Amino acid sequence: MKMKMDNAFYVASVGIAAGLALWWSQEVKLLVLHYNKNFIDIVISINGEEEWFGTFIHAPPYKGYWERLGTLRNDINVKWCIMGDTNIVASPSEKYGGSPFISQQCQMVS
């Protein structure tokens, strides 16, 4: 099955970071604003509808990253969608097996 994605944006892998990729169709107007090995920030509009801000994440749970998201939240005046993997567990009910739940990681995002 072909997905018919006409456009793409890639962030190459760096060290153990595996890289990131976005694909979108012709109906989507997408502008990449910022990116690094852990995120891609975009402005997007689909079929000429209202623009919104998007952040696609694959990031380790470190405090500086959450501070960056907090700063963005204060600067953005349109709808904002964050998608991806933040590699953090927000409550013990989300965790099963493996290493123990660390409540200090959740407090970093509060």
MDTraj code that builds the backbone (N, CA, C; nanometers):
import mdtraj as md
import numpy as np

residues = "MET LYS MET LYS MET ASP ASN ALA PHE TYR VAL ALA SER VAL GLY ILE ALA ALA GLY LEU ALA LEU TRP TRP SER GLN GLU VAL LYS LEU LEU VAL LEU HIS TYR ASN LYS ASN PHE ILE ASP ILE VAL ILE SER ILE ASN GLY GLU GLU GLU TRP PHE GLY THR PHE ILE HIS ALA PRO PRO TYR LYS GLY TYR TRP GLU ARG LEU GLY THR LEU ARG ASN ASP ILE ASN VAL LYS TRP CYS ILE MET GLY ASP THR ASN ILE VAL ALA SER PRO SER GLU LYS TYR GLY GLY SER PRO PHE ILE SER GLN GLN CYS GLN MET VAL SER".split()
xyz = np.array([
    [0.0845, -0.1175, 0.0000],
    [0.0000, 0.0000, 0.0000],
    [0.0892, 0.1239, 0.0000],
    [0.0665, 0.2144, -0.0926],
    [0.1423, 0.3383, -0.1015],
    [0.0683, 0.4484, -0.0260],
    [0.1416, 0.5222, 0.0578],
    [0.0794, 0.6240, 0.1423],
    [0.0656, 0.7588, 0.0744],
    [0.1284, 0.7820, -0.0390],
    [0.1188, 0.9061, -0.1157],
    [0.1602, 1.0286, -0.0346],
    [0.2716, 1.0197, 0.0317],
    [0.3285, 1.1337, 0.1028],
    [0.4263, 1.2027, 0.0089],
    [0.3935, 1.3247, -0.0299],
    [0.4713, 1.3966, -0.1303],
    [0.5945, 1.4673, -0.0746],
    [0.5942, 1.4946, 0.0562],
    [0.7000, 1.5743, 0.1168],
    [0.7584, 1.5023, 0.2381],
    [0.8834, 1.5351, 0.2691],
    [0.9494, 1.4731, 0.3832],
    [1.0535, 1.5661, 0.4423],
    [1.0798, 1.5464, 0.5718],
    [1.1860, 1.6182, 0.6409],
    [1.2536, 1.5193, 0.7344],
    [1.3855, 1.5170, 0.7325],
    [1.4614, 1.4212, 0.8129],
    [1.5633, 1.4924, 0.9002],
    [1.5817, 1.4393, 1.0206],
    [1.6925, 1.4795, 1.1072],
    [1.7788, 1.3548, 1.1209],
    [1.9031, 1.3645, 1.0764],
    [1.9931, 1.2489, 1.0772],
    [2.0226, 1.2026, 1.2193],
    [2.0551, 1.0763, 1.2326],
    [2.0911, 1.0213, 1.3627],
    [2.2207, 1.0851, 1.4116],
    [2.2298, 1.1011, 1.5451],
    [2.3481, 1.1575, 1.6103],
    [2.3777, 1.0708, 1.7318],
    [2.4938, 1.0063, 1.7344],
    [2.5259, 0.9188, 1.8475],
    [2.4206, 0.8102, 1.8629],
    [2.3647, 0.7997, 1.9842],
    [2.2624, 0.6975, 2.0080],
    [2.1223, 0.7460, 1.9702],
    [2.1074, 0.8761, 1.9395],
    [1.9785, 0.9275, 1.8928],
    [1.9549, 0.8744, 1.7514],
    [1.8419, 0.8087, 1.7320],
    [1.8163, 0.7378, 1.6065],
    [1.7729, 0.8256, 1.4906],
    [1.7491, 0.9535, 1.5121],
    [1.7021, 1.0397, 1.4049],
    [1.5510, 1.0532, 1.4070],
    [1.4990, 1.1500, 1.3345],
    [1.3556, 1.1785, 1.3286],
    [1.3157, 1.2004, 1.1837],
    [1.1883, 1.1776, 1.1534],
    [1.1393, 1.2000, 1.0175],
    [0.9926, 1.2396, 1.0204],
    [0.9550, 1.3291, 0.9311],
    [0.8153, 1.3665, 0.9081],
    [0.7853, 1.3476, 0.7601],
    [0.6676, 1.2979, 0.7299],
    [0.6187, 1.2886, 0.5921],
    [0.4813, 1.3518, 0.5892],
    [0.4497, 1.4247, 0.4815],
    [0.3174, 1.4835, 0.4710],
    [0.2752, 1.4916, 0.3253],
    [0.1427, 1.4987, 0.3076],
    [0.0857, 1.5007, 0.1730],
    [0.0765, 1.6430, 0.1203],
    [0.0412, 1.6533, -0.0063],
    [0.0364, 1.7816, -0.0765],
    [-0.0686, 1.8769, -0.0186],
    [-0.1734, 1.8233, 0.0433],
    [-0.2791, 1.9079, 0.1004],
    [-0.2330, 1.9821, 0.2256],
    [-0.1205, 1.9433, 0.2782],
    [-0.0700, 1.9989, 0.4030],
    [0.0349, 2.1056, 0.3738],
    [0.0151, 2.2226, 0.4336],
    [0.1159, 2.3289, 0.4278],
    [0.1944, 2.3186, 0.5585],
    [0.3220, 2.2865, 0.5486],
    [0.4037, 2.2630, 0.6671],
    [0.5349, 2.3387, 0.6550],
    [0.5721, 2.4086, 0.7606],
    [0.6976, 2.4825, 0.7661],
    [0.7746, 2.4359, 0.8889],
    [0.8956, 2.3850, 0.8687],
    [0.9811, 2.3458, 0.9801],
    [1.0470, 2.4719, 1.0351],
    [1.0278, 2.4961, 1.1646],
    [1.0824, 2.6156, 1.2295],
    [1.2169, 2.5883, 1.2965],
    [1.2232, 2.4827, 1.3762],
    [1.3441, 2.4464, 1.4496],
    [1.3521, 2.2941, 1.4561],
    [1.4736, 2.2439, 1.4716],
    [1.4903, 2.1006, 1.4913],
    [1.6268, 2.0725, 1.5516],
    [1.6366, 1.9584, 1.6171],
    [1.7639, 1.9024, 1.6609],
    [1.7453, 1.7517, 1.6707],
    [1.8362, 1.6815, 1.7338],
    [1.8283, 1.5350, 1.7383],
    [1.7103, 1.4842, 1.8197],
    [1.6443, 1.5716, 1.8993],
    [1.5342, 1.5288, 1.9847],
    [1.3975, 1.5845, 1.9479],
    [1.3893, 1.6842, 1.8617],
    [1.2584, 1.7409, 1.8312],
    [1.2570, 1.8074, 1.6938],
    [1.1346, 1.8240, 1.6421],
    [1.1080, 1.9041, 1.5228],
    [0.9888, 1.9933, 1.5568],
    [1.0050, 2.1252, 1.5437],
    [0.8958, 2.2208, 1.5639],
    [0.8462, 2.2661, 1.4273],
    [0.7147, 2.2677, 1.4092],
    [0.6551, 2.3044, 1.2808],
    [0.5375, 2.3994, 1.2995],
    [0.5014, 2.4671, 1.1916],
    [0.3725, 2.5340, 1.1785],
    [0.3029, 2.4607, 1.0645],
    [0.1751, 2.4284, 1.0853],
    [0.1044, 2.3450, 0.9885],
    [-0.0368, 2.3966, 0.9656],
    [-0.0839, 2.3795, 0.8430],
    [-0.2217, 2.4075, 0.8063],
    [-0.2644, 2.2982, 0.7085],
    [-0.3823, 2.2442, 0.7299],
    [-0.4329, 2.1364, 0.6436],
    [-0.5523, 2.1888, 0.5647],
    [-0.5449, 2.1777, 0.4317],
    [-0.6504, 2.2251, 0.3421],
    [-0.6882, 2.3701, 0.3683],
    [-0.5907, 2.4544, 0.3980],
    [-0.6159, 2.5968, 0.4175],
    [-0.6841, 2.6332, 0.5482],
    [-0.7019, 2.5372, 0.6380],
    [-0.7649, 2.5645, 0.7670],
    [-0.6694, 2.6423, 0.8568],
    [-0.7136, 2.6718, 0.9768],
    [-0.6364, 2.7462, 1.0758],
    [-0.4985, 2.6838, 1.1001],
    [-0.3965, 2.7686, 1.1098],
    [-0.2620, 2.7193, 1.1385],
    [-0.2492, 2.6787, 1.2843],
    [-0.1639, 2.5806, 1.3095],
    [-0.1317, 2.5407, 1.4451],
    [0.0144, 2.5037, 1.4536],
    [0.0642, 2.4982, 1.5732],
    [0.2041, 2.4702, 1.6007],
    [0.2160, 2.3240, 1.6418],
    [0.3205, 2.2568, 1.5966],
    [0.3420, 2.1174, 1.6346],
    [0.4850, 2.0938, 1.6800],
    [0.5002, 2.0103, 1.7800],
    [0.6318, 1.9664, 1.8247],
    [0.6314, 1.8145, 1.8234],
    [0.7224, 1.7573, 1.7465],
    [0.7384, 1.6127, 1.7398],
    [0.8635, 1.5772, 1.8195],
    [0.8492, 1.4871, 1.9166],
    [0.9531, 1.4624, 2.0162],
    [0.9981, 1.3173, 2.0185],
    [1.1245, 1.2988, 2.0363],
    [1.1812, 1.1739, 2.0865],
    [1.2978, 1.2175, 2.1734],
    [1.2719, 1.2300, 2.3042],
    [1.3685, 1.2967, 2.3912],
    [1.3866, 1.2253, 2.5241],
    [1.5041, 1.2381, 2.5814],
    [1.5267, 1.1878, 2.7163],
    [1.4625, 1.2824, 2.8178],
    [1.4270, 1.2330, 2.9338],
    [1.3611, 1.3180, 3.0337],
    [1.4602, 1.4018, 3.1138],
    [1.5130, 1.5071, 3.0537],
    [1.6038, 1.5933, 3.1290],
    [1.5397, 1.7305, 3.1470],
    [1.5746, 1.7966, 3.2565],
    [1.5073, 1.9194, 3.2970],
    [1.5129, 2.0298, 3.1911],
    [1.6269, 2.0489, 3.1258],
    [1.6395, 2.1548, 3.0260],
    [1.5394, 2.1401, 2.9130],
    [1.5081, 2.0163, 2.8749],
    [1.4108, 1.9947, 2.7679],
    [1.2729, 2.0424, 2.8097],
    [1.2330, 2.0098, 2.9329],
    [1.1013, 2.0511, 2.9813],
    [1.0948, 2.2021, 2.9972],
    [1.2053, 2.2649, 3.0368],
    [1.2088, 2.4106, 3.0453],
    [1.1895, 2.4730, 2.9070],
    [1.2490, 2.4122, 2.8041],
    [1.2310, 2.4598, 2.6662],
    [1.0842, 2.4537, 2.6260],
    [1.0162, 2.3433, 2.6574],
    [0.8733, 2.3316, 2.6253],
    [0.7923, 2.4372, 2.7000],
    [0.8287, 2.4645, 2.8250],
    [0.7594, 2.5676, 2.9017],
    [0.7756, 2.7050, 2.8383],
    [0.8952, 2.7350, 2.7898],
    [0.9197, 2.8620, 2.7220],
    [0.8387, 2.8710, 2.5936],
    [0.8363, 2.7618, 2.5161],
    [0.7558, 2.7607, 2.3936],
    [0.6094, 2.7849, 2.4256],
    [0.5602, 2.7211, 2.5315],
    [0.4191, 2.7363, 2.5690],
    [0.3845, 2.8837, 2.5899],
    [0.4764, 2.9582, 2.6504],
    [0.4513, 3.1002, 2.6753],
    [0.4589, 3.1843, 2.5479],
    [0.5324, 3.1365, 2.4465],
    [0.5521, 3.2130, 2.3232],
    [0.4509, 3.1811, 2.2138],
    [0.3787, 3.0733, 2.2253],
    [0.2883, 3.0283, 2.1191],
    [0.1472, 3.0813, 2.1446],
    [0.0883, 3.1425, 2.0427],
    [-0.0472, 3.1964, 2.0583],
    [-0.1461, 3.1295, 1.9629],
    [-0.1135, 3.0103, 1.9159],
    [-0.2048, 2.9300, 1.8335],
    [-0.2171, 2.7919, 1.8976],
    [-0.3043, 2.7097, 1.8423],
    [-0.3173, 2.5734, 1.8924],
    [-0.1819, 2.5034, 1.8815],
    [-0.1540, 2.4149, 1.9777],
    [-0.0244, 2.3464, 1.9822],
    [-0.0463, 2.2002, 2.0126],
    [0.0131, 2.1152, 1.9333],
    [0.0045, 1.9712, 1.9534],
    [0.1459, 1.9160, 1.9716],
    [0.1662, 1.8414, 2.0797],
    [0.2946, 1.7762, 2.1059],
    [0.2729, 1.6269, 2.0863],
    [0.3563, 1.5655, 2.0011],
    [0.3435, 1.4223, 1.9715],
    [0.4792, 1.3562, 1.9793],
    [0.4803, 1.2309, 2.0186],
    [0.6044, 1.1560, 2.0170],
    [0.6295, 1.0804, 2.1444],
    [0.7560, 1.0657, 2.1755],
    [0.7986, 0.9866, 2.2907],
    [0.8863, 1.0738, 2.3798],
    [0.8342, 1.1091, 2.4964],
    [0.9104, 1.1907, 2.5910],
    [0.9936, 1.1054, 2.6854],
    [0.9794, 0.9738, 2.6756],
    [1.0557, 0.8816, 2.7601],
    [1.0390, 0.9109, 2.9084],
    [0.9171, 0.9450, 2.9487],
    [0.8907, 0.9692, 3.0903],
    [0.7577, 0.9065, 3.1288],
    [0.7515, 0.8583, 3.2501],
    [0.6298, 0.8006, 3.3058],
    [0.5734, 0.9032, 3.4029],
    [0.4500, 0.9450, 3.3833],
    [0.3921, 1.0524, 3.4631],
    [0.3318, 1.0061, 3.5956],
    [0.2952, 0.8783, 3.6062],
    [0.2395, 0.8283, 3.7317],
    [0.2692, 0.6789, 3.7430],
    [0.2693, 0.6256, 3.8658],
    [0.2985, 0.4834, 3.8844],
    [0.2025, 0.3922, 3.8079],
    [0.0788, 0.4384, 3.7833],
    [-0.0191, 0.3549, 3.7133],
    [0.0186, 0.3312, 3.5669],
    [0.1089, 0.4123, 3.5104],
    [0.1542, 0.3963, 3.3722],
    [0.2682, 0.2956, 3.3595],
    [0.3199, 0.2492, 3.4708],
    [0.4417, 0.1678, 3.4701],
    [0.4107, 0.0240, 3.5103],
    [0.4716, -0.0686, 3.4374],
    [0.4602, -0.2101, 3.4709],
    [0.5958, -0.2751, 3.4464],
    [0.6588, -0.3272, 3.5502],
    [0.7872, -0.3959, 3.5371],
    [0.9033, -0.3004, 3.5151],
    [1.0197, -0.3587, 3.4921],
    [1.1396, -0.2797, 3.4659],
    [1.1891, -0.2059, 3.5884],
    [1.2620, -0.0978, 3.5645],
    [1.3161, -0.0194, 3.6752],
    [1.2028, 0.0484, 3.7523],
    [1.2282, 0.0848, 3.8783],
    [1.1210, 0.1436, 3.9597],
    [1.0787, 0.2817, 3.9110],
    [0.9564, 0.3199, 3.9458],
    [0.9021, 0.4523, 3.9161],
    [0.9807, 0.5571, 3.9946],
    [1.0201, 0.6677, 3.9297],
    [1.0952, 0.7747, 3.9949],
    [1.0099, 0.9008, 3.9917],
    [0.9539, 0.9361, 4.1073],
    [0.8605, 1.0494, 4.1120],
    [0.9280, 1.1816, 4.0784],
    [1.0586, 1.1954, 4.1009],
    [1.1277, 1.3210, 4.0702],
    [1.1218, 1.3532, 3.9215],
    [1.1187, 1.2514, 3.8344],
    [1.1083, 1.2773, 3.6910],
    [0.9761, 1.3439, 3.6574],
    [0.8671, 1.3032, 3.7218],
    [0.7367, 1.3652, 3.6976],
    [0.7364, 1.5089, 3.7452],
    [0.8025, 1.5360, 3.8552],
    [0.8052, 1.6703, 3.9099],
    [0.8775, 1.7667, 3.8177],
    [0.9690, 1.7162, 3.7348],
    [1.0389, 1.8028, 3.6398],
    [0.9434, 1.8658, 3.5413],
    [0.8331, 1.7978, 3.5110],
    [0.7400, 1.8483, 3.4098],
    [0.6251, 1.9252, 3.4705],
    [0.6141, 1.9287, 3.6009],
    [0.5033, 1.9979, 3.6665],
    [0.5180, 2.1479, 3.6578],
])
top = md.Topology()
chain = top.add_chain()
for i, resn in enumerate(residues, 1):
    res = top.add_residue(resn, chain, resSeq=i)
    for name in ("N", "CA", "C"):
        top.add_atom(name, md.element.get_by_symbol(name[0]), res)
traj = md.Trajectory(xyz[None], top)
